[in-house]
Amino acid sequence: MEGIKEIINTKFWNNALWQYLLFFGIIIFSILLGKIFYFISKGSLRKLAAKSKTKLDDYFIDIIEEPLVLLIVTAGIWGGSRFLSLNDTAKKIFADLIQVLVAMTIIWFVVRLVDMLIRHYLEPLVQKSESKLDDQILPILRKSSKIVILLLGFIVVLSNLGYDILSILAGLGIGGLALALAAQDSVKNIIGGVSIFLDKPFQIDDYVEINGKAGTVAEVGLRSTRLRTVGGTTYVLPNSKVADAILENFSTRTSRRINMKIGLTYETSSDRMKEAINIINSTLQSIDGINRDDIMIRFVNFGDFSLDLDIVYWITDMSDWKMIIHHANMGIKQNLDKAGIDMAFPTETHYLINQT
């Protein structure tokens, strides 16, 4: 016994062995206590919360369970350090360590809280909105909010540790100015991206033309906008150019005006001309997606080789406007062929005079 007592009372750096054993024992106990709490939270507490009518308790448990484990371990380190005989330097190191761990716990909690608010409250609102740009903004918002919280937490921790925050911020300001000057294009693109998100000149999957580049909007990021062309390639346009460009959004059309000309042969009599006009009109009237009250067909010109009809109609179903034009053209061609009315093509008539 005397030998054991002598060993545990042996001092290292002004502390007996039993003090170190007690210090590490309390830390190990706090880690085990944290694991037990985490196990109980994952099992029993979550089940109890699931039985309640409100979801707030479920969200609260999900937010606090991991940061609280870190807080329990932090309390163990603080409690264990109370049994050590520390000099002023060691006391400051432990005090700073506790401050950092407590700050990490608070920052972790705030990050999880903000993430929960975005995930469970903001995200459902975004999903209900018709705009698809909101879906692009949400991941950016989640990441940027976490970065801001971490930066603010880092500044607060440095301030509590005794660092001159004003000097650090001044240095960051000078460095930030130099960085901004070196990356002006990137800054312009980010500002342009924010402008696009706010103004919403187009949505994801809209067909647009920007600076002569036409395609379907595939993605809008903070730096660039991507257009997917009909040929399957992708245009990557800087947001600064997109924000300043004259942009045409074809997907916002509620209707499309179609103007076409058909030439009939000069052999077509006036009665047959009237019949052709009636055939074209009835054909267009029969096609879904065409405004039946706004069809105009006029005999407009005696051409070089044809009697020209000018046809104007409006497509109101923009979801498949190209196929509607196809059905209209095919229907007109088939019905004119059935009626035996010929459409003209470039011809010339030559007269030969016999002088013999």
BELMOPE-V41125 format. One record per pair of residues at least 24 apart in sequence whose C-alpha atoms are under 10 Angstrom apart, sorted by the first residue. I is the first residue (numbers start at 1). J is the second residue. Records with the same first field share a line. If there is no record, write none. Layout:
I: J + J
This chain:
13: 85 + 86 + 87
14: 84 + 85 + 86 + 87
15: 83 + 84 + 85 + 86
16: 84 + 85
18: 83 + 84
19: 80 + 81 + 82 + 83 + 84 + 85
20: 80 + 81 + 83 + 84
21: 80 + 83
22: 79 + 80 + 81 + 83 + 84
23: 76 + 77 + 78 + 79 + 80 + 81 + 82 + 83 + 84
24: 76 + 77 + 80 + 81
25: 76 + 77 + 80
26: 73 + 75 + 76 + 77 + 78 + 79 + 80 + 81 + 83
27: 72 + 73 + 74 + 75 + 76 + 77 + 78 + 79 + 80 + 81
28: 73 + 76 + 77 + 80
29: 72 + 73 + 76
30: 69 + 70 + 71 + 72 + 73 + 74 + 75 + 76 + 77 + 79 + 80
31: 69 + 70 + 72 + 73 + 74 + 76 + 77
32: 69 + 72 + 73
33: 69 + 72 + 73 + 76
34: 65 + 66 + 68 + 69 + 70 + 71 + 72 + 73 + 76
35: 66 + 69 + 72 + 73
36: 69
37: 65 + 66 + 68 + 69 + 72
38: 64 + 65 + 66 + 68 + 69
39: 65
40: 65
41: 65 + 66
55: 120
59: 112 + 113 + 116 + 117 + 120
60: 112 + 113 + 116
62: 112 + 113 + 116
63: 108 + 109 + 110 + 111 + 112 + 113 + 114 + 115 + 116
64: 105 + 106 + 108 + 109 + 110 + 112 + 113
65: 109
66: 105 + 108 + 109 + 112
67: 102 + 104 + 105 + 106 + 107 + 108 + 109 + 110 + 112
68: 105 + 106 + 108 + 109
69: 105
70: 101 + 102 + 104 + 105 + 108
71: 98 + 101 + 102 + 103 + 104 + 105 + 106
73: 101
74: 98 + 99 + 100 + 101 + 102 + 105
75: 101 + 102
77: 101
92: 161
95: 161
96: 157 + 160 + 161 + 162
97: 161
99: 157 + 160 + 161
100: 153 + 154 + 156 + 157 + 158 + 160 + 161
101: 157
102: 157
103: 153 + 154 + 156 + 157 + 160
104: 150 + 153 + 154 + 157
106: 153
107: 146 + 149 + 150 + 151 + 152 + 153 + 154
108: 146 + 149 + 150 + 153
110: 146 + 149 + 150 + 153
111: 142 + 145 + 146 + 147 + 148 + 149 + 150
112: 146
114: 142 + 145 + 146 + 149
115: 141 + 142 + 143 + 145 + 146
116: 142
118: 142 + 145
130: 203
131: 200 + 202 + 203 + 204
132: 200 + 202 + 203 + 204 + 205 + 206 + 219
133: 196 + 197 + 198 + 200 + 202 + 203 + 204 + 219 + 220 + 221
134: 197 + 198 + 200 + 203 + 204
135: 204
136: 197 + 204 + 219 + 220 + 221 + 222
137: 194 + 197 + 220 + 221 + 222
140: 221 + 222
185: 223 + 238 + 239 + 240
186: 222 + 223 + 224 + 238 + 239 + 240
187: 222 + 223 + 240
188: 223 + 238 + 239 + 240 + 241 + 243
189: 221 + 222 + 223 + 224 + 225 + 237 + 238 + 239 + 240 + 241 + 242 + 243
190: 221 + 222 + 223 + 224 + 238 + 239 + 240
191: 222 + 223 + 239 + 240 + 243
192: 222 + 223 + 224 + 238 + 239 + 240 + 241 + 242 + 243 + 244
193: 220 + 221 + 222 + 223 + 224 + 225 + 238 + 239 + 240 + 242 + 243
194: 221 + 222 + 223 + 239 + 240 + 243
195: 222 + 239 + 240 + 242 + 243 + 244
196: 220 + 221 + 222 + 225 + 239 + 240 + 242 + 243
197: 221 + 222
199: 243
201: 242 + 243 + 247 + 248 + 249 + 252
202: 247 + 248 + 249 + 250 + 251 + 252
203: 249 + 251 + 252
205: 251
206: 249 + 250 + 251 + 252
207: 248 + 249 + 250 + 251 + 252
208: 247 + 248 + 249 + 250 + 251 + 252
209: 245 + 246 + 247 + 248 + 249 + 250
210: 237 + 241 + 242 + 243 + 244 + 245 + 246 + 247 + 248 + 249
211: 237 + 241 + 242 + 244 + 245 + 246 + 247 + 248
212: 245 + 246 + 247 + 248
213: 237 + 247
214: 247 + 248 + 249 + 250
216: 249 + 250 + 251
250: 318
251: 318 + 319
252: 318
253: 316 + 317 + 318
254: 315 + 316 + 317 + 318 + 319
255: 289 + 290 + 291 + 314 + 315 + 316 + 317 + 318 + 321
256: 290 + 313 + 314 + 315 + 316 + 317 + 318 + 321
257: 290 + 312 + 313 + 314 + 315 + 316
258: 295 + 311 + 312 + 313 + 314 + 315 + 325
259: 296 + 297 + 310 + 311 + 312 + 313 + 314
260: 297 + 309 + 310 + 311 + 312 + 313 + 329
261: 297 + 298 + 299 + 300 + 308 + 309 + 310 + 311 + 312
262: 299 + 306 + 307 + 308 + 309 + 310 + 311 + 332 + 343 + 344
263: 299 + 301 + 302 + 303 + 305 + 306 + 307 + 308 + 309 + 310 + 342 + 343 + 344 + 345 + 346
264: 302 + 303 + 305 + 306 + 307 + 308 + 309 + 341 + 342 + 343 + 344 + 345
265: 303 + 305 + 306 + 307 + 308 + 341 + 342 + 343 + 344 + 345 + 346 + 347
266: 302 + 303 + 304 + 305 + 306 + 307 + 308 + 342 + 343 + 344
267: 306 + 307 + 341 + 342 + 344
268: 306 + 307 + 341 + 342 + 343 + 344
269: 341
272: 339 + 340 + 341
273: 299 + 307 + 309 + 341
274: 299
275: 336 + 339 + 341
276: 309 + 332 + 335 + 336 + 339 + 340 + 341 + 342
277: 309 + 311 + 336
279: 331 + 332 + 335 + 336 + 339
280: 311 + 328 + 329 + 331 + 332 + 333 + 335 + 336
281: 311 + 313 + 332
282: 331 + 332 + 335
283: 327 + 328 + 329 + 330 + 331 + 332 + 333 + 334 + 335 + 336
284: 313 + 324 + 325 + 327 + 328 + 329 + 331 + 332
285: 313 + 328
286: 328 + 331
287: 315 + 324 + 325 + 327 + 328 + 331
288: 315 + 316 + 317 + 324 + 327 + 328
289: 314 + 315 + 316 + 317 + 318 + 319 + 320 + 321 + 324 + 325
290: 314 + 315 + 316 + 317 + 321 + 324 + 325 + 328
291: 315 + 316 + 317
292: 316
304: 346 + 347 + 348
305: 344 + 345 + 346 + 347 + 348 + 349
306: 343 + 344 + 345 + 346 + 347
307: 343 + 344
308: 343 + 344
